[in-house]
Amino acid sequence: MSARFITARTLLAVTVGAAVLTVPGSAAASSAVGSFAVASFAQNPPPQEPSAAGGPTPAVLPTVREAADGLPGHTVYRPAELKALRKGSLPVIVHGNGACATSNLEGITFLTGLASQGYIVVANGGVDEFPVPSTPDRTTAHPEALLAAARWATESKRARKQFDGRVDTTRVGVLGHSCGGIEALAAGTDPMIDAVAGFNTGYLAEPSFGGYGRDRLADLHTPTLLVNGGPDDVAQQNSVENYAMLDVPAVLASDAAAGHVGLIAGLQATMGWQVAADWFDYVLRGDRAAGARFAGPGCGLCTEDGWTIESKGLPL
């Protein structure tokens, strides 16, 4: 088990307890697949982020949850002490919620944990928005909201001020859960996206959630992670079938006991955000140790109870 997993489980209370809530308005395939974007980060990885004292980054950074200044309907999760981090060092992750909801409260532990690993996370939904009941037939995916968040974080003057210039504008990941995973897969075809992760998701056999179908998988151009929660996850088969259709470097990971929401909002949420962090550490930061969680001899997640892993095209 990795040091990150041991430390983070021990400090879960710190991870959540360190989140400072602010009110709205605060400023605040085959080996040939490896020729895709994954080759770039494997050959030219960015330097690993040091702490202010020059040592390794702490396992868990204190975090803040706040409004996105100038971007209504979105919430930011970020490291609290930005001045302790190097300018231009924090990649951006944009997140789509389960049910394509305009509330990110369900995933607050997951999103806080991911931000604690040195990421600027921008989630759909305002700081004070609560979930509204919906049904799949009345739900529409909005990948454009994720792309708007990515552009705001990397291009706007307000974001530059809110994050004190700490954003790495060249490294952007997209992430989503369930219907939010459909949003992430659809947004992932945009050239500005460098990594994709979808939890408990996958395009249905017939276009859905506003006409989004499996034909769009051919347009993905970056490494893609699909995670399901085993037999009790309604999206398990979709994730398996979507993974089989991917022509980019990819991983299919399954936690047999998690079900549809366990890795995002249940007892396994700590494991969930660590899996997401390892994926983005590997793809966006070129961290081969993180990549070894998913592929290669002694695949780290392969040794975790209840987990099964498939991968293709990852250059380790």
MORA-V396620 format. One record per backbone hydrogen bond with DSSP energy under -0.5 kcal/mol. NH is the residue of the N-H (numbers start at 0). CO is the residue of the C=O. Records with the same first field share a line. If there is no record, write none. Layout:
NH=CO / CO
This chain:
5=1
6=2
7=3
8=4
9=5
10=6
11=8
14=10
15=11
16=12
17=13
18=15
19=17 / 62
20=18
21=64
25=22
32=29
33=30
34=31
35=32
36=220
38=35
39=36
40=36
41=37
42=38
43=39
50=54
53=50
56=48
60=115
63=77
64=19
65=75
67=73
68=66
70=67
73=70
74=122
75=65
76=120
77=63
79=61
81=79
83=80
84=81
87=164
88=85 / 165
89=165
90=88 / 117
91=170
92=119
93=172
94=121
95=174
96=100
99=96
100=97
106=103
107=104
109=263
110=106
111=107
112=108
113=109
114=110
115=111
116=113
117=114
118=114
119=90
120=76 / 118
121=92 / 119
122=74 / 120
123=94
124=72
125=101
128=125
137=134
138=135
140=208
144=141
145=141
146=142
147=143
148=144
149=145
150=146
151=147
152=148
153=149
154=150
155=150 / 151
159=155
160=156
161=157
162=158
163=160
164=159
165=162
167=89
168=166
170=167
172=91
173=194
174=93
175=196
176=95
177=198
179=176
180=177
181=177
182=178
183=179
184=180
185=181
186=182
187=183
188=185
189=186
192=189
193=171
194=171
195=222
196=173
197=224
198=175
199=226
207=211
211=207
212=210
213=203
215=212
216=213
217=214
218=215
219=216
220=187
223=248
224=195
225=250
226=197
227=252
232=229
233=231
235=232
238=234
239=235
240=236
241=237
242=238
243=239
244=240 / 241
245=241 / 242
249=311
250=223
251=309
252=225 / 250
253=307
254=227
255=253 / 305
257=254
258=228
259=231
261=257
263=260
264=260
265=260 / 261
267=261
268=265
271=267
272=268
273=269
274=270
275=271
276=272
277=273
278=274
279=275
280=276
281=277
282=278
283=279
284=279 / 280
285=281
286=280
287=285
290=286
291=287
292=289
293=290
294=290
298=295
299=291
300=292
302=298 / 299
303=300
306=303
307=253
309=251
311=249
314=312
315=313
